[in-house]
Amino acid sequence: MSRIHNFSAGPARLPLEVLEKAKSEFTDYQNLGYSVMEMSHRSAAYTEIDRQAKSRLRSLLGLGDDFHIMFLQGGASSQFMMAPHNFLSESITADYIDTGRWSAKAIKEAKLFGNVHIPFSSDGTGYDRVPARDELSFSDNPVYVHFTSNNTVAGTQFATEPNTDGIPLICDASSDFLSRPIDVDKYGMIYAGAQKNVGPAGVTIVIIRKDFLDKSKTEGVPTILQYKTHAEKIFNTPPTFNVYMVNLVLEWLEDKGGISHFTELNEKKSRLLYDEIDRDDFYRGAVQKDSRSQMNVTYRLPSEELEQKFLQEAADENLVALKGHRSVGGIRASIYNACPMESVEALGNFMKNFRDKNG
């Protein structure tokens, strides 16, 4: 079987080794005579899958026992609603840093539940950058500061966590989760849809510090939307096969050398493409250089006609899913952990050849 070079922003490429292992266990999981898709979420076999996945996450991120880990449904977009529903009210304010399409959606939902202050927005410049540390103007006493660590549409990324002087961070980390180290002590909560960097679509990883969870409210919040409902036990049927796949991806991450390995690899992959973009003015980076993402490399060509030609000829070379988000256009190469260096090198070589023929 020939595998394409897949640069999809999500659902994104999964490690081939993971797919092969899942294939081998699909109809008969560990000689039990049935598939993970058929087993009870209360069974001993699934309980062990859940335990392993959470244990691996704790190890990879350096989480202590002061954090809860949950596998929820509804995608990261459900957390745009669920987080403020649990922590905001008319008398409480949260700060939301506005750096892209998804942070704007989170702000819209949060305003339904309480006061929202925006300490920074790059909306006016087309979301072409994230803030410098001295550009954030927080409110007096926010319960949390929300930010999107990597912006898949524009192609920007926070180099480090925003400095909040101790205010807990809530982070939508969907598109750079486990791609680099984070300072877990700064977070009250981290959430990530799995389908970009950790697994297939259908499960959202939610990590909450216990003392931050204590600040959540339950009055007026439906039971299934309360984080406290899910913190101590599996409340309702989780997306069992998706959690199984996440566990396999986490095992693959460990075997490859953990986050430190992918930090180095992702720097090399993104540098290769950005060096090609910066070689002359044929390709033009879509965002400011100091805000560039290592996960989603966005750029433009001299004309939309050339961009269409680029996409077609790339597809002919099995370089697929390079079209930019429909709201911004251009080219976007999503190079998450599972995107191999060989695919990035193939794209870099294609970019060189395309410039030579059309520049």
Secondary structure, DSSP 8 states (H G I E B T S, - for coil): ----EE--SSS----HHHHHHHHHHSSSGGGSSS-GGGS-TTSHHHHHHHHHHHHHHHHHHT--TTEEEEEESSHHHHHHHHHHHHH--TT-EEEE-B-SHHHHHHHHHHTTTSEEE-S-B-GGGTS-----GGG----SS-S-EEEESEETTTTEE-SS----TT--EEEE-TTTTTSS---GGGEEEEEEETTTTTS-TT-EEEEEEHHHHTT---TTS-GGG-HHHHHSS--S---HHHHHHHHHHHHHHHHHTHHHHHHHHHHHHHHHHHHHHTTSSSSEESS-GGGB-SSEEEEE-SSHHHHHHHHHHHHHTTEE--B--TTT-SEEEE--TTS-HHHHHHHHHHHHHHHHHH-
